[in-house]
């Protein structure tokens, strides 16, 4: 059997179900549930690293948090530059 290509989230390990999504749209489900549902073994799947929407949100929030703490640690001279860079990074999102 040729391994089936599937996206799995590097944040929470869920797999994107494109085969038979519950609401006819691809949905992220737990890896174990996914394999049981279709009777897959690990070797049946060719997993591609991806990030599910909730983890992407979480990642974004953490990045913003990092920027805030980074700016807080800078000296006043560096702060202006740090704030500028932080704002520029946020504007790019
Ligand atoms: Zn995830």
PDB file of the backbone (N, CA, C, O) and the ligand in Angstrom, with CONECT records:
HET     ZN  A 101       1
ATOM      1  N   UNK A   1       0.847  -1.205   0.000  1.00  0.00           N
ATOM      2  CA  UNK A   1       0.000   0.000   0.000  1.00  0.00           C
ATOM      3  C   UNK A   1       0.877   1.249   0.000  1.00  0.00           C
ATOM      4  O   UNK A   1       1.824   1.360   0.779  1.00  0.00           O
ATOM      5  N   UNK A   2       0.550   2.169  -0.873  1.00  0.00           N
ATOM      6  CA  UNK A   2       1.290   3.438  -0.949  1.00  0.00           C
ATOM      7  C   UNK A   2       0.865   4.297   0.244  1.00  0.00           C
ATOM      8  O   UNK A   2      -0.329   4.483   0.479  1.00  0.00           O
ATOM      9  N   UNK A   3       1.838   4.820   0.996  1.00  0.00           N
ATOM     10  CA  UNK A   3       1.452   5.653   2.147  1.00  0.00           C
ATOM     11  C   UNK A   3       0.590   6.832   1.712  1.00  0.00           C
ATOM     12  O   UNK A   3       0.858   7.480   0.701  1.00  0.00           O
ATOM     13  N   UNK A   4      -0.424   7.089   2.479  1.00  0.00           N
ATOM     14  CA  UNK A   4      -1.327   8.198   2.189  1.00  0.00           C
ATOM     15  C   UNK A   4      -0.753   9.489   2.764  1.00  0.00           C
ATOM     16  O   UNK A   4      -0.378   9.545   3.935  1.00  0.00           O
ATOM     17  N   UNK A   5      -0.690  10.514   1.938  1.00  0.00           N
ATOM     18  CA  UNK A   5      -0.187  11.806   2.400  1.00  0.00           C
ATOM     19  C   UNK A   5      -1.208  12.461   3.315  1.00  0.00           C
ATOM     20  O   UNK A   5      -2.384  12.575   2.968  1.00  0.00           O
ATOM     21  N   UNK A   6      -0.755  12.887   4.479  1.00  0.00           N
ATOM     22  CA  UNK A   6      -1.652  13.564   5.412  1.00  0.00           C
ATOM     23  C   UNK A   6      -0.870  14.634   6.155  1.00  0.00           C
ATOM     24  O   UNK A   6       0.318  14.471   6.436  1.00  0.00           O
ATOM     25  N   UNK A   7      -1.551  15.737   6.472  1.00  0.00           N
ATOM     26  CA  UNK A   7      -0.929  16.814   7.248  1.00  0.00           C
ATOM     27  C   UNK A   7      -1.118  16.521   8.726  1.00  0.00           C
ATOM     28  O   UNK A   7      -2.218  16.175   9.157  1.00  0.00           O
ATOM     29  N   UNK A   8      -0.055  16.657   9.502  1.00  0.00           N
ATOM     30  CA  UNK A   8      -0.236  16.556  10.947  1.00  0.00           C
ATOM     31  C   UNK A   8       0.319  17.804  11.603  1.00  0.00           C
ATOM     32  O   UNK A   8       1.299  18.386  11.137  1.00  0.00           O
ATOM     33  N   UNK A   9      -0.319  18.207  12.689  1.00  0.00           N
ATOM     34  CA  UNK A   9       0.057  19.435  13.368  1.00  0.00           C
ATOM     35  C   UNK A   9       1.251  19.194  14.280  1.00  0.00           C
ATOM     36  O   UNK A   9       1.224  18.290  15.115  1.00  0.00           O
ATOM     37  N   UNK A  10       2.303  20.001  14.122  1.00  0.00           N
ATOM     38  CA  UNK A  10       3.492  19.844  14.957  1.00  0.00           C
ATOM     39  C   UNK A  10       3.250  20.370  16.368  1.00  0.00           C
ATOM     40  O   UNK A  10       4.056  20.130  17.267  1.00  0.00           O
ATOM     41  N   UNK A  11       2.137  21.092  16.566  1.00  0.00           N
ATOM     42  CA  UNK A  11       1.821  21.634  17.883  1.00  0.00           C
ATOM     43  C   UNK A  11       1.087  20.643  18.760  1.00  0.00           C
ATOM     44  O   UNK A  11       1.454  20.455  19.920  1.00  0.00           O
ATOM     45  N   UNK A  12       0.050  20.000  18.226  1.00  0.00           N
ATOM     46  CA  UNK A  12      -0.790  19.132  19.041  1.00  0.00           C
ATOM     47  C   UNK A  12      -0.881  17.715  18.494  1.00  0.00           C
ATOM     48  O   UNK A  12      -1.495  16.856  19.127  1.00  0.00           O
ATOM     49  N   UNK A  13      -0.290  17.449  17.342  1.00  0.00           N
ATOM     50  CA  UNK A  13      -0.263  16.094  16.799  1.00  0.00           C
ATOM     51  C   UNK A  13      -1.543  15.669  16.103  1.00  0.00           C
ATOM     52  O   UNK A  13      -1.682  14.506  15.723  1.00  0.00           O
ATOM     53  N   UNK A  14      -2.473  16.584  15.931  1.00  0.00           N
ATOM     54  CA  UNK A  14      -3.714  16.219  15.245  1.00  0.00           C
ATOM     55  C   UNK A  14      -3.450  16.091  13.749  1.00  0.00           C
ATOM     56  O   UNK A  14      -2.522  16.686  13.203  1.00  0.00           O
ATOM     57  N   UNK A  15      -4.303  15.290  13.105  1.00  0.00           N
ATOM     58  CA  UNK A  15      -4.158  15.060  11.670  1.00  0.00           C
ATOM     59  C   UNK A  15      -5.336  15.701  10.943  1.00  0.00           C
ATOM     60  O   UNK A  15      -6.475  15.664  11.410  1.00  0.00           O
ATOM     61  N   UNK A  16      -5.033  16.286   9.790  1.00  0.00           N
ATOM     62  CA  UNK A  16      -6.086  16.923   8.987  1.00  0.00           C
ATOM     63  C   UNK A  16      -6.812  15.846   8.205  1.00  0.00           C
ATOM     64  O   UNK A  16      -6.227  15.193   7.341  1.00  0.00           O
ATOM     65  N   UNK A  17      -8.081  15.663   8.507  1.00  0.00           N
ATOM     66  CA  UNK A  17      -8.892  14.637   7.857  1.00  0.00           C
ATOM     67  C   UNK A  17      -9.492  15.184   6.574  1.00  0.00           C
ATOM     68  O   UNK A  17     -10.439  15.971   6.590  1.00  0.00           O
ATOM     69  N   UNK A  18      -8.904  14.739   5.445  1.00  0.00           N
ATOM     70  CA  UNK A  18      -9.427  15.202   4.158  1.00  0.00           C
ATOM     71  C   UNK A  18     -10.247  14.090   3.500  1.00  0.00           C
ATOM     72  O   UNK A  18     -10.837  14.292   2.439  1.00  0.00           O
ATOM     73  N   UNK A  19     -10.281  12.918   4.135  1.00  0.00           N
ATOM     74  CA  UNK A  19     -10.952  11.771   3.527  1.00  0.00           C
ATOM     75  C   UNK A  19     -12.460  11.818   3.720  1.00  0.00           C
ATOM     76  O   UNK A  19     -13.238  11.745   2.768  1.00  0.00           O
ATOM     77  N   UNK A  20     -12.841  11.941   4.977  1.00  0.00           N
ATOM     78  CA  UNK A  20     -14.268  11.918   5.265  1.00  0.00           C
ATOM     79  C   UNK A  20     -14.578  12.874   6.407  1.00  0.00           C
ATOM     80  O   UNK A  20     -14.989  12.450   7.487  1.00  0.00           O
ATOM     81  N   UNK A  21     -14.378  14.165   6.164  1.00  0.00           N
ATOM     82  CA  UNK A  21     -14.582  15.131   7.248  1.00  0.00           C
ATOM     83  C   UNK A  21     -16.028  15.130   7.714  1.00  0.00           C
ATOM     84  O   UNK A  21     -16.949  14.967   6.913  1.00  0.00           O
ATOM     85  N   UNK A  22     -16.218  15.310   8.997  1.00  0.00           N
ATOM     86  CA  UNK A  22     -17.554  15.246   9.593  1.00  0.00           C
ATOM     87  C   UNK A  22     -18.522  16.244   8.952  1.00  0.00           C
ATOM     88  O   UNK A  22     -19.673  15.911   8.669  1.00  0.00           O
ATOM     89  N   UNK A  23     -18.042  17.477   8.725  1.00  0.00           N
ATOM     90  CA  UNK A  23     -18.952  18.486   8.176  1.00  0.00           C
ATOM     91  C   UNK A  23     -18.590  18.818   6.722  1.00  0.00           C
ATOM     92  O   UNK A  23     -18.765  19.946   6.263  1.00  0.00           O
ATOM     93  N   UNK A  24     -18.088  17.820   6.025  1.00  0.00           N
ATOM     94  CA  UNK A  24     -17.722  17.912   4.609  1.00  0.00           C
ATOM     95  C   UNK A  24     -16.595  18.903   4.316  1.00  0.00           C
ATOM     96  O   UNK A  24     -16.248  19.145   3.160  1.00  0.00           O
ATOM     97  N   UNK A  25     -16.032  19.471   5.385  1.00  0.00           N
ATOM     98  CA  UNK A  25     -14.840  20.303   5.213  1.00  0.00           C
ATOM     99  C   UNK A  25     -13.700  19.595   5.927  1.00  0.00           C
ATOM    100  O   UNK A  25     -13.945  18.909   6.920  1.00  0.00           O
ATOM    101  N   UNK A  26     -12.450  19.735   5.455  1.00  0.00           N
ATOM    102  CA  UNK A  26     -11.336  19.096   6.172  1.00  0.00           C
ATOM    103  C   UNK A  26     -11.298  19.558   7.622  1.00  0.00           C
ATOM    104  O   UNK A  26     -11.388  20.754   7.898  1.00  0.00           O
ATOM    105  N   UNK A  27     -11.165  18.618   8.543  1.00  0.00           N
ATOM    106  CA  UNK A  27     -11.123  18.983   9.951  1.00  0.00           C
ATOM    107  C   UNK A  27      -9.964  18.264  10.644  1.00  0.00           C
ATOM    108  O   UNK A  27      -9.545  17.182  10.231  1.00  0.00           O
ATOM    109  N   UNK A  28      -9.454  18.897  11.714  1.00  0.00           N
ATOM    110  CA  UNK A  28      -8.319  18.338  12.445  1.00  0.00           C
ATOM    111  C   UNK A  28      -8.833  17.398  13.525  1.00  0.00           C
ATOM    112  O   UNK A  28      -9.659  17.790  14.349  1.00  0.00           O
ATOM    113  N   UNK A  29      -8.354  16.175  13.527  1.00  0.00           N
ATOM    114  CA  UNK A  29      -8.745  15.225  14.564  1.00  0.00           C
ATOM    115  C   UNK A  29      -7.510  14.549  15.144  1.00  0.00           C
ATOM    116  O   UNK A  29      -6.447  14.529  14.522  1.00  0.00           O
ATOM    117  N   UNK A  30      -7.664  13.992  16.352  1.00  0.00           N
ATOM    118  CA  UNK A  30      -6.537  13.347  17.027  1.00  0.00           C
ATOM    119  C   UNK A  30      -5.995  12.198  16.173  1.00  0.00           C
ATOM    120  O   UNK A  30      -6.756  11.462  15.544  1.00  0.00           O
ATOM    121  N   UNK A  31      -4.674  12.060  16.163  1.00  0.00           N
ATOM    122  CA  UNK A  31      -4.014  11.051  15.340  1.00  0.00           C
ATOM    123  C   UNK A  31      -4.546   9.649  15.582  1.00  0.00           C
ATOM    124  O   UNK A  31      -4.772   8.890  14.640  1.00  0.00           O
ATOM    125  N   UNK A  32      -4.746   9.308  16.862  1.00  0.00           N
ATOM    126  CA  UNK A  32      -5.232   7.970  17.215  1.00  0.00           C
ATOM    127  C   UNK A  32      -6.635   7.720  16.671  1.00  0.00           C
ATOM    128  O   UNK A  32      -6.938   6.637  16.170  1.00  0.00           O
ATOM    129  N   UNK A  33      -7.481   8.735  16.778  1.00  0.00           N
ATOM    130  CA  UNK A  33      -8.869   8.635  16.289  1.00  0.00           C
ATOM    131  C   UNK A  33      -8.860   8.455  14.776  1.00  0.00           C
ATOM    132  O   UNK A  33      -9.594   7.638  14.219  1.00  0.00           O
ATOM    133  N   UNK A  34      -8.006   9.244  14.129  1.00  0.00           N
ATOM    134  CA  UNK A  34      -7.898   9.211  12.671  1.00  0.00           C
ATOM    135  C   UNK A  34      -7.493   7.818  12.191  1.00  0.00           C
ATOM    136  O   UNK A  34      -8.086   7.265  11.264  1.00  0.00           O
ATOM    137  N   UNK A  35      -6.468   7.266  12.847  1.00  0.00           N
ATOM    138  CA  UNK A  35      -5.975   5.943  12.429  1.00  0.00           C
ATOM    139  C   UNK A  35      -7.016   4.860  12.686  1.00  0.00           C
ATOM    140  O   UNK A  35      -7.202   3.964  11.863  1.00  0.00           O
ATOM    141  N   UNK A  36      -7.692   4.942  13.822  1.00  0.00           N
ATOM    142  CA  UNK A  36      -8.721   3.936  14.140  1.00  0.00           C
ATOM    143  C   UNK A  36      -9.887   4.033  13.166  1.00  0.00           C
ATOM    144  O   UNK A  36     -10.431   3.026  12.713  1.00  0.00           O
ATOM    145  N   UNK A  37     -10.257   5.277  12.856  1.00  0.00           N
ATOM    146  CA  UNK A  37     -11.413   5.521  11.994  1.00  0.00           C
ATOM    147  C   UNK A  37     -11.222   4.856  10.630  1.00  0.00           C
ATOM    148  O   UNK A  37     -12.150   4.268  10.076  1.00  0.00           O
ATOM    149  N   UNK A  38      -9.995   4.961  10.100  1.00  0.00           N
ATOM    150  CA  UNK A  38      -9.749   4.431   8.759  1.00  0.00           C
ATOM    151  C   UNK A  38      -8.932   3.138   8.784  1.00  0.00           C
ATOM    152  O   UNK A  38      -8.648   2.560   7.735  1.00  0.00           O
ATOM    153  N   UNK A  39      -8.557   2.689   9.977  1.00  0.00           N
ATOM    154  CA  UNK A  39      -7.773   1.462  10.095  1.00  0.00           C
ATOM    155  C   UNK A  39      -6.341   1.603   9.595  1.00  0.00           C
ATOM    156  O   UNK A  39      -5.752   0.637   9.110  1.00  0.00           O
ATOM    157  N   UNK A  40      -5.778   2.807   9.710  1.00  0.00           N
ATOM    158  CA  UNK A  40      -4.397   3.041   9.270  1.00  0.00           C
ATOM    159  C   UNK A  40      -3.404   2.611  10.335  1.00  0.00           C
ATOM    160  O   UNK A  40      -3.679   2.701  11.531  1.00  0.00           O
ATOM    161  N   UNK A  41      -2.256   2.146   9.891  1.00  0.00           N
ATOM    162  CA  UNK A  41      -1.118   1.984  10.786  1.00  0.00           C
ATOM    163  C   UNK A  41      -0.205   3.186  10.516  1.00  0.00           C
ATOM    164  O   UNK A  41      -0.394   3.901   9.533  1.00  0.00           O
ATOM    165  N   UNK A  42       0.770   3.402  11.378  1.00  0.00           N
ATOM    166  CA  UNK A  42       1.687   4.537  11.193  1.00  0.00           C
ATOM    167  C   UNK A  42       2.350   4.473   9.823  1.00  0.00           C
ATOM    168  O   UNK A  42       2.557   5.498   9.173  1.00  0.00           O
ATOM    169  N   UNK A  43       2.684   3.250   9.388  1.00  0.00           N
ATOM    170  CA  UNK A  43       3.398   3.087   8.118  1.00  0.00           C
ATOM    171  C   UNK A  43       2.506   3.339   6.908  1.00  0.00           C
ATOM    172  O   UNK A  43       2.997   3.465   5.786  1.00  0.00           O
ATOM    173  N   UNK A  44       1.197   3.414   7.133  1.00  0.00           N
ATOM    174  CA  UNK A  44       0.277   3.689   6.025  1.00  0.00           C
ATOM    175  C   UNK A  44       0.208   5.168   5.705  1.00  0.00           C
ATOM    176  O   UNK A  44      -0.335   5.573   4.677  1.00  0.00           O
ATOM    177  N   UNK A  45       0.771   5.974   6.609  1.00  0.00           N
ATOM    178  CA  UNK A  45       0.637   7.416   6.444  1.00  0.00           C
ATOM    179  C   UNK A  45       1.982   8.083   6.165  1.00  0.00           C
ATOM    180  O   UNK A  45       2.990   7.776   6.800  1.00  0.00           O
ATOM    181  N   UNK A  46       1.972   8.986   5.217  1.00  0.00           N
ATOM    182  CA  UNK A  46       3.133   9.826   4.953  1.00  0.00           C
ATOM    183  C   UNK A  46       2.776  11.199   5.502  1.00  0.00           C
ATOM    184  O   UNK A  46       2.052  11.966   4.868  1.00  0.00           O
ATOM    185  N   UNK A  47       3.300  11.500   6.699  1.00  0.00           N
ATOM    186  CA  UNK A  47       2.872  12.717   7.384  1.00  0.00           C
ATOM    187  C   UNK A  47       3.710  13.931   6.998  1.00  0.00           C
ATOM    188  O   UNK A  47       4.937  13.864   6.925  1.00  0.00           O
ATOM    189  N   UNK A  48       3.034  15.013   6.760  1.00  0.00           N
ATOM    190  CA  UNK A  48       3.680  16.278   6.433  1.00  0.00           C
ATOM    191  C   UNK A  48       3.456  17.241   7.589  1.00  0.00           C
ATOM    192  O   UNK A  48       2.345  17.362   8.105  1.00  0.00           O
ATOM    193  N   UNK A  49       4.516  17.920   7.985  1.00  0.00           N
ATOM    194  CA  UNK A  49       4.390  18.864   9.106  1.00  0.00           C
ATOM    195  C   UNK A  49       3.521  20.053   8.720  1.00  0.00           C
ATOM    196  O   UNK A  49       3.702  20.663   7.667  1.00  0.00           O
ATOM    197  N   UNK A  50       2.581  20.363   9.592  1.00  0.00           N
ATOM    198  CA  UNK A  50       1.689  21.508   9.373  1.00  0.00           C
ATOM    199  C   UNK A  50       1.341  22.092  10.732  1.00  0.00           C
ATOM    200  O   UNK A  50       1.763  21.571  11.765  1.00  0.00           O
ATOM    201  N   UNK A  51       0.581  23.162  10.731  1.00  0.00           N
ATOM    202  CA  UNK A  51       0.123  23.765  11.984  1.00  0.00           C
ATOM    203  C   UNK A  51      -1.378  23.995  11.872  1.00  0.00           C
ATOM    204  O   UNK A  51      -1.840  24.662  10.947  1.00  0.00           O
ATOM    205  N   UNK A  52      -2.144  23.440  12.820  1.00  0.00           N
ATOM    206  CA  UNK A  52      -3.597  23.609  12.783  1.00  0.00           C
ATOM    207  C   UNK A  52      -3.962  25.029  13.227  1.00  0.00           C
ATOM    208  O   UNK A  52      -3.162  25.694  13.884  1.00  0.00           O
ATOM    209  N   UNK A  53      -5.159  25.494  12.874  1.00  0.00           N
ATOM    210  CA  UNK A  53      -5.537  26.887  13.206  1.00  0.00           C
ATOM    211  C   UNK A  53      -5.405  27.246  14.689  1.00  0.00           C
ATOM    212  O   UNK A  53      -4.859  28.306  14.995  1.00  0.00           O
ATOM    213  N   UNK A  54      -5.882  26.409  15.631  1.00  0.00           N
ATOM    214  CA  UNK A  54      -5.713  26.780  17.047  1.00  0.00           C
ATOM    215  C   UNK A  54      -4.245  26.915  17.450  1.00  0.00           C
ATOM    216  O   UNK A  54      -3.894  27.819  18.209  1.00  0.00           O
ATOM    217  N   UNK A  55      -3.384  26.027  16.949  1.00  0.00           N
ATOM    218  CA  UNK A  55      -1.962  26.105  17.277  1.00  0.00           C
ATOM    219  C   UNK A  55      -1.311  27.309  16.612  1.00  0.00           C
ATOM    220  O   UNK A  55      -0.390  27.907  17.170  1.00  0.00           O
ATOM    221  N   UNK A  56      -1.781  27.665  15.429  1.00  0.00           N
ATOM    222  CA  UNK A  56      -1.259  28.852  14.738  1.00  0.00           C
ATOM    223  C   UNK A  56      -1.579  30.089  15.555  1.00  0.00           C
ATOM    224  O   UNK A  56      -0.755  30.995  15.680  1.00  0.00           O
ATOM    225  N   UNK A  57      -2.802  30.121  16.119  1.00  0.00           N
ATOM    226  CA  UNK A  57      -3.214  31.226  16.985  1.00  0.00           C
ATOM    227  C   UNK A  57      -2.313  31.301  18.208  1.00  0.00           C
ATOM    228  O   UNK A  57      -1.829  32.367  18.588  1.00  0.00           O
ATOM    229  N   UNK A  58      -2.103  30.131  18.813  1.00  0.00           N
ATOM    230  CA  UNK A  58      -1.281  30.025  20.009  1.00  0.00           C
ATOM    231  C   UNK A  58       0.149  30.491  19.735  1.00  0.00           C
ATOM    232  O   UNK A  58       0.761  31.202  20.532  1.00  0.00           O
ATOM    233  N   UNK A  59       0.653  30.068  18.589  1.00  0.00           N
ATOM    234  CA  UNK A  59       2.014  30.418  18.181  1.00  0.00           C
ATOM    235  C   UNK A  59       2.139  31.923  17.995  1.00  0.00           C
ATOM    236  O   UNK A  59       3.131  32.530  18.401  1.00  0.00           O
ATOM    237  N   UNK A  60       1.137  32.511  17.386  1.00  0.00           N
ATOM    238  CA  UNK A  60       1.120  33.942  17.130  1.00  0.00           C
ATOM    239  C   UNK A  60       1.098  34.708  18.463  1.00  0.00           C
ATOM    240  O   UNK A  60       1.822  35.687  18.647  1.00  0.00           O
ATOM    241  N   UNK A  61       0.248  34.235  19.383  1.00  0.00           N
ATOM    242  CA  UNK A  61       0.145  34.870  20.692  1.00  0.00           C
ATOM    243  C   UNK A  61       1.480  34.805  21.424  1.00  0.00           C
ATOM    244  O   UNK A  61       1.903  35.772  22.057  1.00  0.00           O
ATOM    245  N   UNK A  62       2.142  33.644  21.326  1.00  0.00           N
ATOM    246  CA  UNK A  62       3.426  33.490  22.004  1.00  0.00           C
ATOM    247  C   UNK A  62       4.499  34.375  21.379  1.00  0.00           C
ATOM    248  O   UNK A  62       5.349  34.923  22.081  1.00  0.00           O
ATOM    249  N   UNK A  63       4.453  34.509  20.058  1.00  0.00           N
ATOM    250  CA  UNK A  63       5.415  35.373  19.372  1.00  0.00           C
ATOM    251  C   UNK A  63       5.243  36.813  19.835  1.00  0.00           C
ATOM    252  O   UNK A  63       6.219  37.510  20.115  1.00  0.00           O
ATOM    253  N   UNK A  64       3.976  37.252  19.912  1.00  0.00           N
ATOM    254  CA  UNK A  64       3.682  38.610  20.362  1.00  0.00           C
ATOM    255  C   UNK A  64       4.191  38.814  21.781  1.00  0.00           C
ATOM    256  O   UNK A  64       4.745  39.862  22.115  1.00  0.00           O
ATOM    257  N   UNK A  65       3.989  37.774  22.623  1.00  0.00           N
ATOM    258  CA  UNK A  65       4.440  37.821  24.006  1.00  0.00           C
ATOM    259  C   UNK A  65       5.958  37.983  24.063  1.00  0.00           C
ATOM    260  O   UNK A  65       6.483  38.763  24.858  1.00  0.00           O
ATOM    261  N   UNK A  66       6.653  37.232  23.206  1.00  0.00           N
ATOM    262  CA  UNK A  66       8.111  37.314  23.142  1.00  0.00           C
ATOM    263  C   UNK A  66       8.571  38.705  22.765  1.00  0.00           C
ATOM    264  O   UNK A  66       9.542  39.214  23.325  1.00  0.00           O
ATOM    265  N   UNK A  67       7.889  39.320  21.827  1.00  0.00           N
ATOM    266  CA  UNK A  67       8.247  40.668  21.390  1.00  0.00           C
ATOM    267  C   UNK A  67       8.094  41.649  22.533  1.00  0.00           C
ATOM    268  O   UNK A  67       8.940  42.519  22.741  1.00  0.00           O
ATOM    269  N   UNK A  68       6.994  41.500  23.280  1.00  0.00           N
ATOM    270  CA  UNK A  68       6.733  42.401  24.399  1.00  0.00           C
ATOM    271  C   UNK A  68       7.831  42.281  25.443  1.00  0.00           C
ATOM    272  O   UNK A  68       8.335  43.292  25.932  1.00  0.00           O
ATOM    273  N   UNK A  69       8.211  41.031  25.794  1.00  0.00           N
ATOM    274  CA  UNK A  69       9.238  40.850  26.824  1.00  0.00           C
ATOM    275  C   UNK A  69      10.608  41.262  26.307  1.00  0.00           C
ATOM    276  O   UNK A  69      11.458  41.702  27.081  1.00  0.00           O
ATOM    277  N   UNK A  70      10.826  41.123  25.008  1.00  0.00           N
ATOM    278  CA  UNK A  70      12.098  41.539  24.413  1.00  0.00           C
ATOM    279  C   UNK A  70      12.257  43.053  24.530  1.00  0.00           C
ATOM    280  O   UNK A  70      13.311  43.550  24.929  1.00  0.00           O
ATOM    281  N   UNK A  71      11.209  43.768  24.181  1.00  0.00           N
ATOM    282  CA  UNK A  71      11.240  45.226  24.235  1.00  0.00           C
ATOM    283  C   UNK A  71      11.425  45.694  25.680  1.00  0.00           C
ATOM    284  O   UNK A  71      12.123  46.676  25.931  1.00  0.00           O
ATOM    285  N   UNK A  72      10.794  44.985  26.637  1.00  0.00           N
ATOM    286  CA  UNK A  72      10.880  45.349  28.044  1.00  0.00           C
ATOM    287  C   UNK A  72      12.312  45.223  28.577  1.00  0.00           C
ATOM    288  O   UNK A  72      12.690  45.934  29.508  1.00  0.00           O
ATOM    289  N   UNK A  73      13.107  44.324  27.993  1.00  0.00           N
ATOM    290  CA  UNK A  73      14.461  44.085  28.484  1.00  0.00           C
ATOM    291  C   UNK A  73      15.485  45.056  27.903  1.00  0.00           C
ATOM    292  O   UNK A  73      16.618  45.115  28.381  1.00  0.00           O
ATOM    293  N   UNK A  74      15.108  45.803  26.894  1.00  0.00           N
ATOM    294  CA  UNK A  74      16.057  46.695  26.233  1.00  0.00           C
ATOM    295  C   UNK A  74      16.261  47.986  27.018  1.00  0.00           C
ATOM    296  O   UNK A  74      15.367  48.428  27.741  1.00  0.00           O
ATOM    297  N   UNK A  75      17.430  48.585  26.874  1.00  0.00           N
ATOM    298  CA  UNK A  75      17.681  49.900  27.485  1.00  0.00           C
ATOM    299  C   UNK A  75      16.880  50.954  26.727  1.00  0.00           C
ATOM    300  O   UNK A  75      16.388  50.691  25.630  1.00  0.00           O
ATOM    301  N   UNK A  76      16.748  52.147  27.311  1.00  0.00           N
ATOM    302  CA  UNK A  76      15.852  53.141  26.702  1.00  0.00           C
ATOM    303  C   UNK A  76      16.269  53.490  25.272  1.00  0.00           C
ATOM    304  O   UNK A  76      15.422  53.706  24.406  1.00  0.00           O
ATOM    305  N   UNK A  77      17.590  53.543  25.034  1.00  0.00           N
ATOM    306  CA  UNK A  77      18.070  53.837  23.683  1.00  0.00           C
ATOM    307  C   UNK A  77      17.682  52.739  22.710  1.00  0.00           C
ATOM    308  O   UNK A  77      17.238  52.994  21.591  1.00  0.00           O
ATOM    309  N   UNK A  78      17.866  51.497  23.176  1.00  0.00           N
ATOM    310  CA  UNK A  78      17.541  50.356  22.317  1.00  0.00           C
ATOM    311  C   UNK A  78      16.031  50.188  22.187  1.00  0.00           C
ATOM    312  O   UNK A  78      15.532  49.618  21.217  1.00  0.00           O
ATOM    313  N   UNK A  79      15.314  50.702  23.194  1.00  0.00           N
ATOM    314  CA  UNK A  79      13.869  50.492  23.255  1.00  0.00           C
ATOM    315  C   UNK A  79      13.165  51.044  22.026  1.00  0.00           C
ATOM    316  O   UNK A  79      12.272  50.416  21.458  1.00  0.00           O
ATOM    317  N   UNK A  80      13.601  52.251  21.628  1.00  0.00           N
ATOM    318  CA  UNK A  80      12.969  52.878  20.467  1.00  0.00           C
ATOM    319  C   UNK A  80      13.128  51.986  19.240  1.00  0.00           C
ATOM    320  O   UNK A  80      12.180  51.757  18.489  1.00  0.00           O
ATOM    321  N   UNK A  81      14.341  51.492  19.056  1.00  0.00           N
ATOM    322  CA  UNK A  81      14.619  50.630  17.910  1.00  0.00           C
ATOM    323  C   UNK A  81      13.849  49.322  18.047  1.00  0.00           C
ATOM    324  O   UNK A  81      13.257  48.835  17.084  1.00  0.00           O
ATOM    325  N   UNK A  82      13.864  48.753  19.271  1.00  0.00           N
ATOM    326  CA  UNK A  82      13.160  47.501  19.530  1.00  0.00           C
ATOM    327  C   UNK A  82      11.676  47.625  19.269  1.00  0.00           C
ATOM    328  O   UNK A  82      11.060  46.745  18.668  1.00  0.00           O
ATOM    329  N   UNK A  83      11.112  48.719  19.725  1.00  0.00           N
ATOM    330  CA  UNK A  83       9.680  48.968  19.538  1.00  0.00           C
ATOM    331  C   UNK A  83       9.368  49.125  18.054  1.00  0.00           C
ATOM    332  O   UNK A  83       8.358  48.635  17.549  1.00  0.00           O
ATOM    333  N   UNK A  84      10.258  49.815  17.390  1.00  0.00           N
ATOM    334  CA  UNK A  84      10.098  50.022  15.943  1.00  0.00           C
ATOM    335  C   UNK A  84      10.095  48.680  15.221  1.00  0.00           C
ATOM    336  O   UNK A  84       9.242  48.422  14.371  1.00  0.00           O
ATOM    337  N   UNK A  85      11.069  47.820  15.573  1.00  0.00           N
ATOM    338  CA  UNK A  85      11.170  46.508  14.934  1.00  0.00           C
ATOM    339  C   UNK A  85       9.947  45.658  15.263  1.00  0.00           C
ATOM    340  O   UNK A  85       9.416  44.954  14.403  1.00  0.00           O
ATOM    341  N   UNK A  86       9.504  45.734  16.529  1.00  0.00           N
ATOM    342  CA  UNK A  86       8.343  44.961  16.964  1.00  0.00           C
ATOM    343  C   UNK A  86       7.098  45.373  16.186  1.00  0.00           C
ATOM    344  O   UNK A  86       6.326  44.532  15.724  1.00  0.00           O
ATOM    345  N   UNK A  87       6.921  46.681  16.052  1.00  0.00           N
ATOM    346  CA  UNK A  87       5.757  47.190  15.323  1.00  0.00           C
ATOM    347  C   UNK A  87       5.826  46.797  13.853  1.00  0.00           C
ATOM    348  O   UNK A  87       4.814  46.476  13.230  1.00  0.00           O
ATOM    349  N   UNK A  88       7.037  46.829  13.316  1.00  0.00           N
ATOM    350  CA  UNK A  88       7.211  46.468  11.921  1.00  0.00           C
ATOM    351  C   UNK A  88       6.868  44.985  11.730  1.00  0.00           C
ATOM    352  O   UNK A  88       6.226  44.610  10.749  1.00  0.00           O
ATOM    353  N   UNK A  89       7.306  44.145  12.687  1.00  0.00           N
ATOM    354  CA  UNK A  89       7.018  42.714  12.604  1.00  0.00           C
ATOM    355  C   UNK A  89       5.519  42.467  12.694  1.00  0.00           C
ATOM    356  O   UNK A  89       4.967  41.657  11.950  1.00  0.00           O
ATOM    357  N   UNK A  90       4.862  43.177  13.618  1.00  0.00           N
ATOM    358  CA  UNK A  90       3.418  42.999  13.805  1.00  0.00           C
ATOM    359  C   UNK A  90       2.662  43.451  12.562  1.00  0.00           C
ATOM    360  O   UNK A  90       1.656  42.856  12.176  1.00  0.00           O
ATOM    361  N   UNK A  91       3.169  44.521  11.942  1.00  0.00           N
ATOM    362  CA  UNK A  91       2.489  45.058  10.771  1.00  0.00           C
ATOM    363  C   UNK A  91       2.553  44.090   9.591  1.00  0.00           C
ATOM    364  O   UNK A  91       1.691  44.105   8.712  1.00  0.00           O
ATOM    365  N   UNK A  92       3.592  43.245   9.589  1.00  0.00           N
ATOM    366  CA  UNK A  92       3.764  42.302   8.482  1.00  0.00           C
ATOM    367  C   UNK A  92       2.790  41.128   8.547  1.00  0.00           C
ATOM    368  O   UNK A  92       2.556  40.441   7.552  1.00  0.00           O
ATOM    369  N   UNK A  93       2.219  40.906   9.756  1.00  0.00           N
ATOM    370  CA  UNK A  93       1.358  39.721   9.923  1.00  0.00           C
ATOM    371  C   UNK A  93       0.025  39.877   9.197  1.00  0.00           C
ATOM    372  O   UNK A  93      -0.809  38.972   9.238  1.00  0.00           O
TER     373      UNK A  93
HETATM  374 ZN    ZN A 101      -2.420  21.824  16.508  1.00  0.00          ZN
END
